Amino acid sequence: MTGRLALGLAAILLLAFLLSPESFAPLLRPLTRNGAPPVYTQTSLLSLTFSHLGMVAGAVLAASVLAVGFGVLVTRPFGRDFLPLARTVASVGQTFPPVAVLALAVPVMGFGTGPTLLALFLYGLLPIFENTLAGLTNLPPQVIEAARGMGMTPAQRLWRVELPLALPVILSGVRLSAVIALSTATIGSTVAARTLGEVIIAGLLSSNTAFVVQGGIVVGILALLIHAGFRWIEGRAAGWTRARS
Amino acid sequence: MNPAVVGTRPGVSRPGLLFAALGLAGLAQPFVQFRANRIVAGEGLSLPDALGPWGWAVAAALTGALAMAIPVRRPAPAGLVLALAGLLGVILFAGAAAGALVPEGDRIARVSLGAGFWLLLAAFALALADALSRLALRPAWRWALLAGAVVAGALILGTGLMDDLSVMREYAARRDTFWREAQRHLMLAFGSLGAALAVGLPLGILVHEAPRLRGAVLGVLNVVQTIPSLALFGIMIPLFGWIAASVPGAAAAGIAGIGAFPALVALFLYSLLPVVSNLLAGLAGVPPGVREAAAGLGMTRAQTLAQVMIPLTLPVLLAAVRIVLVQNIGLAVIAGLIGGGGFGSFVFQGLNQTAMDLVLLGALPTIALALVSGIALDLALEGIDPRKVRA
């Protein structure tokens, strides 16, 4: 309960800061030196936040569609040959550091939003894919047998039984991807993507602690809100699954 | 009903087709990029362009190896040998192509790896992963393969076979810095792991003994884990700068707002959650009967914990070490952005100068380090807890 309250307060604080950063200037001024500006104004913080979140949402959405699609494919009879390979790739691939993936996307795509989106997308695939596999291969066999016995076609079994039952596990993969993507997108500003990392980096370069703190707090609160939001949806999804089965 | 047979055309392996298609696409792409100096635009060269008549022979051999991946009845050990040979071949031919292209004594010409090289490497690496997951070798064999791969890598780099590639040129230009940053990177990753174990284990035991603390401690650690790395690393700098300046004796104790210290603390904070939550899960998983038996033997609570419970949680703790180490090797790259050193300093220097070979000089060792430690710890985990073996 206290956690939820704190999160609500943090959300209100975040909204207030993004809508009117200037009114927080007195709070941030003690962190600056030699009359440096206390609030980042090169780009509007609100537009940086939108661009940051847009990038994360786009990459995670695309990764979810593709990863769940692949996960379904390799668990059907048609793609069963790929299952052992898929398992290995999903687990070994995740040992690749996200920052290295970001750095390696630059030679392929140049600087800007492109490489960041590519890195977020590629790295986002694996947790979702791994969880989709776990969700679809650990279903209780009696349930599948029952669905078969009711005369459901393979497509009906997939849509009405397997995917709904695997949904909570798949969603926790999506949450993992979203939190990692939010963090990697912050570093994306080093390759000239427009994200909130810009504020932190500007602060580090000019030794302006106020920039570092405001950038860090905005990204931090966003991460906590996304994490909590997904947890809530996962809880609801698990509830539906129980209610339906 | 055998799922492996349903819908499969006899004699054709679908993964094999995928590897072959990927590899052939790689052969059609430039294998290396040649530049007369660091500034001019690169020229993509295929294997025959780079190696002359030998190039045709190499391309034909690689095509043959890829085609051999297609038939399904090929015994799996042969697939493993084929994939290893292909991987080794692609790497050695890249070195040979660079050697053939760069005139003797020329220090200006640059040969970097092209899209074709990476596609071929990916094709054989996937074939290797497929063969390994089908074979389900005994751990001793897999340890031997891992050690063999590390030794082979060291030999190939050490004998100078790759020295004409531009990544190795970048290395040669800053050999001393490279090893210093490598040491720094290992210190960051392992130092923060050690600190997290030293603090996390007592903390976990405390929370286990006082379950009222559980929600608060895990809640705080969860929040820390969720905060994006750049934000956490960034905030450590002013925080410790302030502590060093205003707390008497702090600076003398090594606390500083610059250098590796803030990065080390950030990595340590990220590592605490896996250690504490895995320890708690491990302790909760000890069957009550075991605890009662220990009490029946006259052991005190502390003795039970130290001599019975902790040893039983070893597999779960090793799993935490695996998570933390792989995560920290990757996250330590961010230290390069805040002046903390490590391989990240090459990555971000390279990004600033748009010198991609310098980026590779930082990124490739980091990836290799993360891969080797991840695989080694997975193997160790299977060794002490056979239930964890993948089906």
Interface residues (C-beta under 8 A of the other chain):
Chain A: G3 L31 P77 F78 G79 R80 D81 F82 P84 L85 R87 T88 V89 V92 T95 F96 P97 P98 V99 A100 A103 L104 V106 P107 F111 V179 L182 S183 T186 I187 T190 V191 G197 I200 I201 G203 L204 T209 V212 V213 G215 G216 I217 V219 G220 A223 L224 H227
Chain B: P3 A4 V6 G7 T8 S13 R14 P15 L18 L126 A129 D130 L132 S133 R134 G219 V223 T226 I227 P228 S229 L230 A231 L232 G234 I235 I237 P238 V326 I329 G330 L331 V333 I334 L337 I338 G344 V347 F348 G350 L351 T354 M356 V359 L360 G362 A363 T366 I367 A370 L371 G374 I375 R390
